[in-house]
Amino acid sequence: MIVLLPPSETKRTGGDGPPLRLDRLSTPELTPTRTALVDELVALAADASACRRALGLSPSQDAEIARNAELRPGPTLPAINRYTGVLYDALDIESLSGAAAARARSRLVIGSALFGLLRADDPIPAYRLSATSKLPGSGPLAARWRPQLEPVLAAWSASDLVVDLRSGSYAALGRLPGAVRVDVVAEHDDGSRKVVSHFNKAHKGRLARVLAGTKSEPADAGAVAAIARRAGMRVERQDNQLTVVIAA
């Protein structure tokens, strides 16, 4: 099983790993696109105004531009430890140990606007680039990534069940129609439901933790739902679509 996560805009600073080596990241067929994007971000960082426009930043966020300028010489961290925020807090990878931690690190994959797909232990620097960013002189990131990511994802899904927890903009970078998809809805006392926005990330992070560490190897969406239910989550299934239901 592969559990495909979205990245986060917030990232830990620093790190104790060596500088970025794109040729040592997993999925080496993505190296040419990764290299082009890194080069473009580094060059763009020399023009603060253009960088703010492309990345949707304000002057108070110029530290993000400085990070991009140091993409190549800067320190790295394993990808799963680089990202922070609500989903990654709920995942809480650092608290897993032993066999559960090993399973999690083998199953977790992060979709990234800069690196495409990252395994948990791929060492990366802090950076700023989102799926909706528009780099000068180039088309949408989805148009650049889809030809690269979709064959990789299709190959993975041929041998492993993929549970896709990415948000819409990141799922658009590399579509995988056969993946198990997950929504989160809040149910009111009268039975009405509303799609959860912010806390959607927390519940997906909780589900990712359950799936990443389980001893089970689910073969389909029904088995994924069963694992989540055993962990105390209320989950409904319709074909490959799962819905996590929480109380409003």
ABEGO torsion letter per residue (X at the ends): XBBBBBBBABBBBEEABBBBBAAABBGAAAAAAAAAAAAAAAAAAABAAAAAAAAGBBAAAAAAAAAAAAAAABBBBBAAAABBEAAAAAAGAAABBEAAAAAAAAABBBBBAAAGBBBAABBBBBBBBBAABBBBGBBBAAAAAAAAAAAAAAAAAAABBBBBABBAAAAAABBBAABBBBBBBBBBAAGBBBBBBAAAAAAAAAAAAAAAABABBBABAAAAAAAAAAAGBBBBBBEABBBBBBBX
